[in-house]
Amino acid sequence: MSHEPSRLTTYRDPAEPALPDPGMRLDLTRAALVVIDPQIDFLSPEGVSWSVFGKSITEHDTVRHIGQLFAAAKEASITVAVSPHYYYPCDHHWHFGGPLEKVMHSIGMFDRKGPLSLEGFENSGADFLPEYKPYILDGKTIIASPHKVYGPETNDLALQLRKHGVSQIILAGMAANLCVESHLRELLELGFEVAVVRDATAGPTTPEGDGYLAALINYRYIANALWSTEQTLDYLRGE
């Protein structure tokens, strides 16, 4: 019998943390829920990346937790924004890229026919998960222009949030050590206060390492808060 700790045990916070609690308190008058890449290619067994991300998504019940956050944010009447990832034919002619970029291009992840076309988009890997569409397509949710690598430097997310008077962000979505961590770092640099919802994200599991664990460690160092979905729902209800 193996005596190694379970993966979920390895994700527990330290019993005696060395770093202080920054003390973030949610203010619904200036808060937004930001969900990154709530798309089929990440979050569905039908998506092209499920073999790499599915284990972590299942362990953390990520799909359900993101849905709970959408519902609670709408009920609380706070700003909700989505930062999606799309690749168009011209993007596949880039001259260089990192390892994950190479993978995404090679498997057709987030592919669309073009920036002005929705041909073949519905129910494709680039489309939003069906259960999230009532929240995303309600005419009120901000759907930012696409980010192209990992962070929001290439899209209009920060501008949209500022224009809505947002200075606090509840951050969730995919993937933990890639787009979520990159968004976290950039949004912090831009002066936002950011709480990451730890079980409303997930990471890749490959021989190179556990991407979720890598991200979780960095969240503890740099995020203004690290909450569970349950905690976040309480805060959104004003409890």
N, C-alpha and C positions, 0 to 999 in steps of 0.2 A: 504494500500500500504506500502511495506517495504521501510524504509529509510536507510537501511544498504548499505554501499558502495559496488560496484561490486567487484568481485574477482580481476579483472584486475586493478581496481583503487588501491587496497591494495598493488599492486606490484610496484607502482610508487616510484621512488627514492625520498628521502626527499628533500623538497624545499630548505632547508638550511643545507646541510650536515656538520657534525662536522669534518669528516675525510678528509685529503687532497687528491687531485688527484695525483697518483704516476707518471703520465706523460708518460706512455708507448707509444712509437711510433713504428709502425710496420716497420721492416726492412726485405724486401722480400728475401734478400740474406742469411738470417739465420733463417727464419721462417718456421713453419710447421702447417698444419691443422691436429689436432688429433680428431677423431670422435670415441666415445665410444659406443659400443653395438648398431650399426645401424642394428638391427636384428628384424625379424618378431615378435618374442615373445614380444618385447616392442612396436614396432611402427605400427603394423597392427591390425585392428579389428579381424583378424584371430589369433592373438597371445594370449597366455594364460594369460597375465597380463593386457589385454585391459580394463577390468572392473575397475581396480585400476588406470591405467595411462591414459586411453583414454580421459577423460575430460580435463586434463591438456594439453595433446598433441594437442587436437583440439583447445583449447583456444589460444595456442601460435603458432599454425600453424607450429609445430615443424618439421613435415615430409618435408614440402616444403622448409623450411629454411635450413635444413641440406642439401637437394639436391642443393640449391643455393650455399651453401658454397663449396660443392664438385666441382661444375662446375667452380666457380670462382677461387678456388685454383689451379685446373688443368690449367686454362687459364693463371694464373700468374706464372705457372711452379715452384711452391714451393713444398716442400716435403709434402706428404699426408700419414697419418698413421691411421690405425684402431686398436683399442684395444678391441677385442671381448671377450665374456663370453661363455664358453662351460663347460658342465658337462658330464663326462664319467661315466660308470657304477661304477667304483671304488670310485668315489666321493660320491656316495650315501651311502657309508659305513662309512662316517665320524662319530666320536663318539659324537660330539657336534657341535652346531652352534647357531647363533643369530636368532631372529624372522624372518627376511626376508630370511635368508638362509633356514630355515625350510620350509617356504612357497615355495621358488623356487624349492627345492628338491621334495616337495610333489606334485607340479603341473607339474613336468617334464620340467621346464623352461630351455631353452638352451641345452636340452639333445642331445647327439650324441652317436653313437654306440661304439665309442672308439677313441683314439687319432690318430690311424693309418688307420681309416676307414671312408669313406664318404658314406657308405651305408645309404640310407634314409635321407641324409642330405639336398639335394636340395629341396627347398620350405618348409622345416620343420621350426619349430619355431626358431631353431638355425641359420638358413640361413640368409643372408643379404636381406634387402628389395629389391625387384626386380629392382626398379628404380635406386638404388645406384650401382648395379653390374657393369655397364659400367665404372664407376669411380674406383671401388675397385679392379676389376679383369682385369685391363689394363696392368698388368705386371710391373707396376711402384710403385703402392701403397704398403706401408709396412703393412702387416697383422701380427701384433704381436702375439706371443703365448698367450694363454688365461689367463686372470686374473681370479682368483678363488673365491674371496669374493667381494671386492669393489675396491681396489686400485691396482696400477701397480707394487707393490712390488713382486708379484709372476709371472710377465711376463718379456719379453725382450724389452718393449717399450722404456725405457730410453736409453738402449744400442743402439738400432736401431737409435734413434734420434741423439745421440751423434756421431755415425758413419757417419751420413749424415750432420754433421756440424750445427745442429740445436741448438739454444739457446733461441728462442722465440716460444711460442706455442699459437695457436688459438684453444680453447677447446670447443667442442660441443658434443652432443649425450645424452645418457641416463644412469642413471636417475639423476636428479638434485642433490638431497640430499644424494645420495648413491654413485654410481661409479664416477660421474662427480666430486663431491666434494672431494672424496677420491683421485682421480687422481690429482686434483688441489693441494691438500695439499702435496702429495708426490713429485710432480714435482717441486713445490716451494722449498721444502726442498733439492732437488737435484740441485738447482741453475738455474732452467729455469725461464724465464719471461713468465707469463701466463695471457692471456686474455680469459675470459669466454664469450661466445656468449649467452646472456640471453634468447633469444627466439628461440634458436636452441637446447633447452633441455626442459624437463618437469619433473613433480614429481608426486608421488602418492597422492591420496586423500582418507584418511581413518578417522575413528573416532579418531585416535591418532594424527591427525593434517594434515596440508597442507605441504607436503614435498617440494614443489616448493618454497613456501614462506620462509620456514626454510633455504633452500639452498641460496636463494637470499640474505638474511640478512648476511649470512656468506661470500658470494662472496664480498659483499661491504666492509667487514672488511679485507679480506686477498688477493683477486686477484689483480694482477698488473693493470688490466683493466676489465671493465664490459661493453661490447658493444652490440648493437643490430645487427641483421643480416644486416640491411641496412647500418649501419656504417662500418661493417666489409667488405662488398662488395666494398664500396668506397675505403677503405684502400688497399684492394687487387688489385684494379685497379690503385692504385697510386694517388688517388684523395684526 
